Amino acid sequence: MFRYLRSKIILSFCLLMIAGGVLTTVLVHKNLSKAVAGLVDQNTLALAQALAMELIEPLAYSDNIEVKQILVRTQKSSKGIEYLFVVDPEGRVIGHSFPGSRFPLDLLKLANESSPVDLRAETGLIRNTSVAIAEGTLGRIHIGLSMTWAHRVTLGVVRDVMSMTALAMVVGILGITLLAHLITRPILELTENAKRMERGGSFVATPVKGGGEVAELAIAFNRLVSQIHERISESNVLRAYVENVIDHLSSSVIVVGESGVVEYANGTATDWYGELVGVSYKETLAEHRPNFIESVKRVLETGEGHQELYSTSSGSTYQLDYQPMAGGNARRLVLEKATDLTNEHRMTERLHRAERLAVTGELAAGVVHSINNPLDGVHRAIHLLPRALEDTNRTNNLLALADEGCERIAKVTRTLLDFARVDTDLEMVPMSLTPVIQEALKFVELKAASQNVMTRYEASPDIPEIVADPQALREVLINLFMNAVDACRGQGGEILVRAHRVDDDQVEISVIDNGSGIAPEIQDRIFEPFVTAKKIGRGTGLGLSVARRVVEAHNGKITAATTAGGGATFLIRLPINPKNTSQGKGT
């Protein structure tokens, strides 16, 4: 009922007026009663003193009849006197104004009372006043004056005050109603404008009338609403721009709710899967990606996003990114972004193969040297074979020598082909580090020698087995060794390779050279694709990127740093075969 400001103002004023009227009435009644009582006491005391003087002589001669006559005569001649009586110093009644000899005994308790006393009687309130006669030697005279007239006067005044208060309240209510209307009308207009905006209506400036705080409020409100409209317009433009950008992303963007209905799909998603909005994803997306339902359920249950790769039977690869979202009314949503990585993967594989082929070309001289020695042995065996046909043992030895040479040649060419082959899945097997490191060093020995670079391998005797793909790990090491040789090119130098156990569950391979080192500007990006310290045309910048990917696929870590005094150090840490972890803890 009193919801609005105008009603509250009027109600508050009425309550204040009522409280003021009640308080005024109470104060007037109290003060008037006190004033009337004072006036009554003053007049009664004057009358009592006059009677006391008149009664001295009759009392001195003990003329009780004269005393009674004076009292009766005074009562009849004075309006409002209910009784008069005189008592001697001992409190005995000498005379009174009551008819005959009847005297109310309850008045005897007032015999020696010197102060005014109020009495309740059938006729109303009576105020008793007494005065000593001859300073009390002849007794006291008591006059009982009716206060009914005073009560009527007081009530009349109170009624007049209440009437004036009521009239003032009526006038005040009319005035405060008008004032409240003048105050609240601009505020109501502000409220209506705010409600119109809430319903999505257009902004209408609130009229500014007069001056003062309300006008300032209207001005501030208009300015605020204008700024809000500007921000909304800017937000709508930005929203349309963002939606347009999202709609033209090469990735598909889909938003689904807990109910299983697709609430948003950008243009790419519509191109890939058809119309999705308003359709259950269980009927559409699930047939394209069987794990979609489980992925959405996982995000809804945990409230955490995750990423995964998905490959189709046709060879396409997608990166799927699932993230939780909050919708209106506290609804939980899931956003899925699917990015087609097929072309990117194919390009990466081509560049990776080009890197390997480039390294293979650099290894060609070493491979030729590795083939020439056994090929020379085969050639000599074949050349000597016709002369030893009659000697069976010698023939067999020459054939065995030729077979051994061919086997060595086949092994070298097989290793080179393995290095240049296209990547396949890692084949993780238990293996020892030293043979793989030594094989990788043999590949670069000839190139290192041609550059006057020495290679040295130091290994702890207790290096445990690891679980790895030997070919992939050999590829990583060859890349590191070739880079080290290039860093020492033309200035001589040394490459030190170490392998030892660290902690309880890892082995570490360090490749240390004293070459040109790593430039500070690429120190933090050395493992990023296409970042290289080599001169233009001498490298693709993919070798270290591939190396890091392979090491991380082995649950390992590769780092690089500039060696004090010049050169670079590359560290590879790989986990130990779990079967060897417990037995190595005591070493």
C-alpha positions in Angstrom: 0.0 0.0 0.0 2.8 2.4 0.9 5.0 1.3 -1.8 5.6 4.6 -3.5 7.5 7.7 -2.3 4.5 10.0 -2.4 2.4 7.7 -0.1 5.3 7.4 2.2 5.8 11.2 2.4 2.0 11.8 3.1 1.9 9.0 5.7 5.0 10.2 7.4 3.6 13.8 7.6 0.2 12.5 9.0 2.0 10.5 11.6 4.1 13.5 12.6 1.0 15.7 12.7 -0.9 13.2 14.9 2.0 12.8 17.2 2.4 16.6 17.4 -1.3 17.1 18.0 -1.3 14.5 20.8 1.7 15.9 22.4 0.3 19.5 22.2 -3.0 18.4 23.7 -1.2 16.6 26.5 1.0 19.5 27.2 -1.9 22.1 27.0 -4.1 19.9 29.3 -1.2 19.5 31.8 -0.2 23.1 31.9 -3.7 24.4 31.9 -4.7 22.1 34.7 -1.7 23.3 36.7 -2.5 26.9 36.0 -6.1 26.5 37.0 -5.1 24.7 40.2 -2.7 27.5 41.0 -5.4 30.1 40.4 -7.9 28.1 42.5 -5.4 27.8 45.3 -4.6 31.5 45.2 -8.3 32.6 45.4 -9.2 29.9 48.0 -6.3 30.9 50.1 -7.4 34.6 50.0 -10.9 33.6 51.0 -9.6 31.3 53.8 -7.4 34.1 55.2 -10.4 36.5 55.2 -12.6 34.0 57.0 -9.8 33.3 59.5 -9.7 37.0 60.4 -13.5 37.1 60.8 -13.6 34.0 63.0 -11.0 35.1 65.5 -13.5 36.9 67.7 -16.3 34.2 67.8 -13.6 31.6 68.4 -12.1 33.6 71.2 -15.5 33.8 72.9 -16.3 30.2 72.0 -19.4 31.3 70.1 -19.9 28.2 68.0 -23.2 29.4 66.7 -21.7 32.5 65.3 -18.9 30.4 63.7 -21.5 28.1 62.0 -23.5 31.1 60.7 -20.4 32.6 59.2 -19.5 29.4 57.5 -23.0 28.7 56.1 -23.3 32.3 54.9 -20.0 32.2 53.2 -20.9 28.8 51.4 -24.1 30.3 50.1 -22.5 33.5 48.9 -19.5 31.8 47.2 -20.1 29.7 44.1 -18.4 26.3 44.0 -17.7 25.9 47.7 -18.7 22.4 48.7 -18.0 22.7 52.4 -16.2 24.7 55.2 -15.3 23.5 58.6 -13.1 24.8 61.5 -11.1 22.6 63.9 -9.4 23.5 67.2 -5.7 23.0 67.7 -6.4 19.4 68.8 -8.2 18.7 65.6 -11.7 18.6 66.9 -14.4 20.1 64.7 -15.8 23.4 66.2 -18.1 24.3 63.3 -19.0 23.3 59.7 -21.3 24.2 56.8 -23.1 20.9 56.5 -26.8 20.9 57.3 -27.6 20.0 60.9 -25.0 18.2 62.9 -24.1 15.8 60.1 -20.3 16.0 59.4 -18.5 13.5 57.1 -16.0 11.7 59.3 -13.6 11.0 56.4 -12.8 14.8 56.5 -11.3 14.5 59.9 -8.1 13.1 58.4 -7.6 16.5 56.9 -7.9 18.3 60.2 -4.2 19.1 60.6 -3.4 19.1 56.8 -1.8 22.5 55.8 -1.2 21.8 52.1 -3.9 21.7 49.3 -5.3 18.2 48.9 -7.5 16.8 46.0 -10.5 14.7 47.0 -12.7 12.4 44.9 -16.4 12.8 45.8 -19.7 11.9 44.1 -20.0 15.4 42.9 -16.6 15.4 41.3 -13.1 16.5 42.2 -12.8 18.8 45.4 -9.7 20.7 46.3 -9.2 21.2 50.1 -7.3 24.3 51.3 -6.7 25.2 54.9 -5.4 28.3 56.8 -4.3 28.7 60.4 -6.4 30.9 62.6 -4.4 33.3 64.8 -1.3 31.4 63.8 -2.9 28.1 64.8 -3.7 29.1 68.4 -7.4 29.0 67.7 -7.3 26.1 65.2 -7.6 25.9 61.4 -10.3 26.7 58.8 -10.7 24.2 55.8 -12.5 25.2 52.5 -13.5 22.5 50.0 -13.8 24.0 46.5 -15.4 22.0 43.6 -13.0 21.6 40.6 -15.7 20.5 38.2 -15.9 23.9 36.6 -12.1 24.0 36.2 -12.3 20.5 34.6 -14.9 21.8 32.2 -12.8 24.7 31.3 -9.8 22.5 30.7 -11.7 20.1 28.6 -13.1 22.9 26.5 -9.6 24.3 25.9 -8.4 20.8 25.0 -11.2 20.3 22.6 -10.4 23.7 21.0 -6.7 22.6 20.7 -7.7 19.3 19.1 -10.0 21.0 16.7 -7.3 23.4 15.6 -4.9 20.4 15.4 -7.4 18.5 13.2 -7.9 21.6 11.0 -4.1 22.0 10.7 -3.8 18.3 9.8 -6.3 18.7 7.0 -4.6 21.8 5.7 -1.2 20.1 6.2 -2.2 16.9 4.4 -3.5 18.9 1.4 -0.3 20.9 1.4 2.0 17.9 1.8 0.0 16.1 -0.9 0.7 18.9 -3.3 4.3 19.2 -2.2 4.8 15.4 -2.5 3.3 15.5 -6.0 5.7 18.2 -7.0 8.6 16.3 -5.5 7.8 12.8 -6.7 6.5 13.6 -10.2 10.0 14.0 -11.7 11.1 10.9 -9.8 8.1 8.9 -11.2 9.1 10.1 -14.7 12.6 8.8 -14.1 11.1 5.5 -12.9 8.9 5.2 -16.0 11.8 5.9 -18.2 13.9 3.3 -16.5 11.0 0.7 -16.8 10.7 1.6 -20.5 14.4 0.9 -21.0 14.1 -2.3 -19.1 11.4 -3.4 -21.5 13.7 -2.6 -24.4 12.0 0.7 -25.4 13.7 3.7 -26.7 15.2 6.3 -24.5 13.1 9.5 -23.8 14.9 12.2 -21.9 13.3 13.1 -18.6 12.2 16.8 -18.6 14.2 19.0 -16.3 12.0 21.5 -14.5 13.1 24.2 -12.1 16.2 23.8 -10.1 17.4 22.1 -7.0 18.3 18.5 -6.2 15.5 16.9 -8.3 16.5 18.8 -11.4 20.2 17.8 -10.8 19.0 14.2 -10.4 17.1 14.3 -13.7 20.1 15.8 -15.5 22.4 13.1 -14.0 19.9 10.4 -14.9 19.6 11.6 -18.5 23.4 11.7 -18.8 23.7 8.2 -17.4 21.0 6.7 -19.6 22.6 8.4 -22.6 25.9 6.9 -21.8 24.3 3.5 -21.2 22.7 3.7 -24.7 26.0 4.6 -26.2 27.6 1.6 -24.5 24.8 -0.7 -25.5 25.1 0.5 -29.1 28.9 0.0 -29.0 28.4 -3.4 -27.4 25.9 -4.4 -30.1 28.3 -3.4 -32.8 31.2 -5.2 -31.1 28.9 -8.2 -30.5 28.0 -8.3 -34.2 31.6 -8.0 -35.2 32.7 -10.8 -32.8 29.8 -13.0 -34.0 30.9 -12.3 -37.6 34.5 -13.2 -36.8 33.5 -16.4 -35.0 31.1 -17.2 -37.8 34.0 -17.0 -40.3 36.6 -18.9 -38.3 38.1 -21.9 -40.0 37.4 -23.8 -36.8 33.9 -25.0 -35.9 32.4 -23.5 -32.7 29.4 -25.2 -31.1 27.7 -24.5 -27.8 25.5 -27.1 -26.2 23.5 -27.1 -23.0 22.7 -29.7 -20.3 19.5 -30.5 -22.0 21.5 -31.9 -25.0 20.3 -29.2 -27.4 22.8 -27.2 -29.6 22.3 -23.5 -28.7 24.8 -22.0 -31.1 26.8 -23.1 -34.1 29.0 -20.9 -36.3 29.1 -20.9 -40.1 31.9 -23.5 -40.2 30.1 -25.9 -38.0 27.0 -25.5 -40.2 29.0 -26.2 -43.3 30.5 -29.3 -41.8 27.5 -30.9 -40.1 24.4 -29.1 -41.5 21.9 -27.1 -39.4 22.5 -27.8 -35.7 20.8 -25.0 -33.6 17.8 -26.4 -31.7 18.7 -30.0 -32.6 19.9 -32.6 -30.0 23.6 -33.1 -30.4 23.1 -36.8 -29.6 21.3 -37.1 -33.0 23.7 -35.1 -35.0 27.3 -34.7 -33.7 27.5 -38.1 -32.0 27.4 -39.8 -35.4 30.4 -37.7 -36.6 32.4 -38.1 -33.4 31.5 -41.0 -31.1 33.3 -39.6 -28.1 31.4 -36.2 -28.2 28.8 -37.2 -25.7 31.4 -38.4 -23.2 33.5 -35.3 -23.6 30.5 -32.9 -23.0 29.4 -35.0 -20.0 33.0 -34.8 -18.6 33.0 -31.0 -18.7 29.6 -30.7 -17.1 30.6 -33.0 -14.3 34.0 -31.6 -13.5 33.6 -28.0 -14.6 37.0 -28.1 -16.2 38.0 -27.9 -19.9 40.2 -30.3 -21.8 41.7 -30.9 -25.2 41.9 -34.0 -27.3 42.9 -35.1 -30.8 40.5 -37.0 -33.0 41.4 -38.8 -36.3 38.9 -39.9 -38.8 39.0 -43.1 -40.9 39.7 -40.9 -43.9 43.0 -39.6 -42.4 41.8 -36.2 -41.2 42.9 -34.9 -37.8 41.1 -32.5 -35.6 42.0 -30.8 -32.3 39.0 -30.6 -30.1 38.9 -28.0 -27.3 36.1 -28.3 -24.7 35.5 -25.4 -22.2 32.7 -24.8 -19.6 30.5 -21.7 -20.1 27.9 -20.0 -17.9 24.6 -19.1 -19.7 21.7 -17.0 -18.6 19.8 -18.0 -15.5 22.9 -19.8 -14.2 22.7 -22.5 -17.0 25.7 -24.6 -17.5 26.9 -24.8 -21.1 29.8 -26.4 -23.0 31.7 -24.8 -25.8 33.5 -27.1 -28.3 36.0 -25.7 -30.8 37.1 -28.1 -33.5 40.2 -27.2 -35.6 41.1 -29.2 -38.7 44.9 -29.9 -38.4 45.0 -32.3 -41.4 46.8 -29.9 -43.7 49.1 -28.5 -40.9 50.1 -32.1 -40.0 50.8 -33.0 -43.6 52.9 -29.8 -44.1 54.8 -30.5 -40.9 55.5 -34.1 -42.1 56.8 -32.8 -45.4 59.1 -30.3 -43.7 60.2 -32.9 -41.3 61.0 -35.2 -44.1 62.9 -32.4 -45.9 64.9 -31.9 -42.7 65.8 -35.6 -42.6 66.7 -35.7 -46.2 68.9 -32.6 -45.7 70.7 -34.4 -42.9 70.9 -37.5 -45.0 72.7 -35.6 -47.7 75.2 -34.3 -45.2 75.7 -37.9 -44.0 76.3 -39.1 -47.5 80.1 -38.7 -47.3 80.2 -40.7 -44.1 78.0 -43.4 -45.5 80.1 -43.7 -48.6 83.2 -44.1 -46.4 81.4 -46.7 -44.3 80.4 -48.6 -47.5 83.9 -48.2 -49.3 85.8 -50.3 -46.7 83.5 -53.4 -46.8 83.1 -52.9 -50.5 86.8 -53.0 -51.0 86.9 -56.2 -49.0 84.2 -57.8 -51.2 86.0 -56.6 -54.4 89.3 -58.2 -53.3 87.6 -61.4 -52.3 85.9 -61.7 -55.7 89.2 -60.8 -57.4 91.0 -63.6 -55.5 88.2 -66.2 -55.8 89.1 -67.6 -59.3 92.6 -68.4 -58.0 91.3 -70.3 -55.0 88.7 -72.4 -56.7 90.8 -75.5 -56.2 91.3 -74.8 -52.5 87.9 -75.3 -50.9 88.9 -73.9 -47.5 90.3 -70.7 -49.1 87.2 -70.4 -51.3 84.9 -70.6 -48.4 87.0 -68.0 -46.5 86.8 -65.6 -49.4 83.0 -66.1 -49.8 82.6 -65.6 -46.0 84.6 -62.4 -46.3 82.5 -61.2 -49.2 79.3 -62.1 -47.3 80.4 -60.2 -44.3 81.2 -57.1 -46.4 77.8 -57.3 -48.1 76.1 -57.6 -44.7 78.0 -54.5 -43.4 77.0 -52.6 -46.5 73.4 -53.7 -46.1 73.4 -52.6 -42.5 74.7 -49.1 -43.3 72.2 -48.6 -46.2 69.4 -50.0 -44.0 70.2 -47.6 -41.2 70.4 -44.7 -43.7 67.0 -45.6 -45.2 65.5 -45.9 -41.7 66.7 -42.4 -40.9 65.1 -41.0 -44.1 61.9 -42.9 -43.8 58.5 -41.3 -43.1 57.5 -41.2 -39.4 55.4 -44.0 -38.0 54.2 -44.6 -34.5 56.9 -45.0 -31.9 57.9 -48.6 -31.2 58.9 -48.5 -27.6 61.1 -51.3 -26.4 63.6 -51.8 -23.5 67.0 -50.8 -24.8 70.5 -49.7 -23.7 71.7 -46.2 -24.4 75.4 -46.8 -25.3 74.9 -48.8 -28.6 72.5 -46.1 -29.9 74.8 -43.2 -29.0 77.8 -45.0 -30.5 75.9 -45.7 -33.8 74.8 -42.0 -34.0 78.5 -40.9 -33.5 79.6 -43.2 -36.3 77.3 -41.3 -38.7 79.0 -38.0 -38.0 82.6 -39.2 -37.5 83.7 -38.5 -41.1 82.1 -35.1 -41.3 83.6 -34.2 -37.9 87.0 -35.3 -39.0 86.8 -33.2 -42.2 86.1 -30.2 -40.0 88.9 -31.0 -37.6 86.4 -31.7 -34.8 87.0 -34.5 -32.3 84.2 -36.6 -30.8 84.4 -38.2 -27.4 81.9 -40.4 -25.5 82.0 -40.9 -21.7 79.5 -43.2 -20.1 78.9 -44.4 -16.5 79.2 -48.2 -16.2 75.9 -48.5 -14.4 73.6 -46.9 -17.0 70.2 -48.7 -16.7 68.0 -49.6 -19.5 65.3 -47.2 -20.8 62.1 -47.8 -22.8 62.3 -46.0 -26.1 62.2 -46.2 -29.9 65.8 -46.8 -30.9 65.4 -45.3 -34.4 63.6 -42.2 -33.1 66.2 -41.6 -30.4 69.1 -42.2 -32.9 67.5 -39.5 -35.1 67.5 -37.0 -32.2 71.1 -37.7 -31.3 72.3 -37.4 -35.0 70.6 -34.0 -35.2 72.3 -32.8 -32.0 75.7 -34.2 -33.2 75.4 -32.6 -36.6 74.5 -29.3 -35.1 77.5 -29.5 -32.8 79.8 -30.2 -35.7 78.4 -27.2 -37.7 78.9 -25.0 -34.6 82.6 -26.0 -34.5 83.0 -25.7 -38.3 86.3 -24.2 -39.5 87.7 -23.6 -36.0 88.4 -27.1 -34.8 86.9 -28.2 -31.6 85.6 -31.0 -29.5 82.2 -32.7 -29.0 81.8 -34.4 -25.6 78.9 -36.8 -25.2 78.1 -38.1 -21.7 75.5 -40.5 -20.4 74.9 -41.2 -16.7 72.1 -41.8 -14.2 70.5 -38.9 -12.3 68.1 -39.0 -9.5 66.5 -42.4 -9.0 64.4 -42.7 -12.1 66.2 -40.9 -14.9 69.2 -41.0 -17.2 70.8 -37.9 -18.7 72.5 -37.5 -22.1 74.6 -34.4 -22.4 76.0 -33.1 -25.8 78.7 -30.5 -25.1 80.6 -28.5 -27.7 83.0 -25.6 -27.7 81.7 -24.0 -30.9 80.0 -20.7 -31.5 77.2 -21.2 -28.9 73.6 -20.1 -29.0 72.8 -16.4 -29.8 71.0 -14.7 -26.9 68.2 -13.6 -29.1 67.1 -17.2 -29.9 68.1 -18.8 -26.6 64.5 -19.0 -25.4 63.1 -20.0 -28.8 65.7 -22.5 -29.9 63.2 -25.4 -29.9 60.5 -23.6 -31.8 60.0 -24.5 -35.5 62.0 -22.6 -38.1 64.3 -21.1 -35.5 68.0 -21.8 -36.3 71.4 -20.5 -35.5 72.8 -21.7 -38.9 73.3 -19.4 -41.9 70.6 -19.1 -44.5 70.6 -22.2 -46.7 72.4 -24.4 -44.2 69.3 -25.6 -42.2 65.5 -25.6 -42.1 65.2 -24.8 -38.4 63.1 -28.0 -37.8 65.7 -30.3 -36.4 65.5 -29.2 -32.7 61.7 -28.8 -32.9 61.5 -32.4 -34.0 64.0 -33.5 -31.4 61.9 -31.9 -28.6 58.7 -33.6 -29.9 60.4 -37.0 -30.0 61.9 -36.6 -26.5 58.6 -35.4 -25.0 56.8 -38.4 -26.6 59.2 -40.5 -24.5 58.0 -38.6 -21.4 61.4 -36.9 -21.3 62.8 -33.4 -21.4 65.4 -31.6 -23.6 67.0 -28.3 -22.7 69.8 -26.1 -24.1 72.2 -23.6 -22.6 75.3 -21.7 -23.5 78.4 -23.2 -22.0 80.7 -21.0 -19.9 83.7 -20.0 -22.0 81.8 -20.6 -25.3 79.9 -23.4 -26.9 76.5 -25.0 -26.1 75.2 -27.8 -24.0 72.1 -29.9 -24.8 70.7 -32.1 -22.1 68.2 -34.9 -22.6 66.6 -36.6 -19.6 64.6 -39.8 -20.1 62.8 -42.1 -17.7 64.4 -45.4 -16.7 62.7 -48.6 -17.4 60.4 -49.1 -14.4 61.7 -52.6 -13.9 65.2 -51.2 -13.2 64.1 -48.4 -10.9 63.9 -50.3 -7.6 67.2 -52.1 -8.0 69.1 -48.8 -8.8 68.1 -47.0 -5.7 70.8 -48.5 -3.6 73.7 -47.6 -6.0 
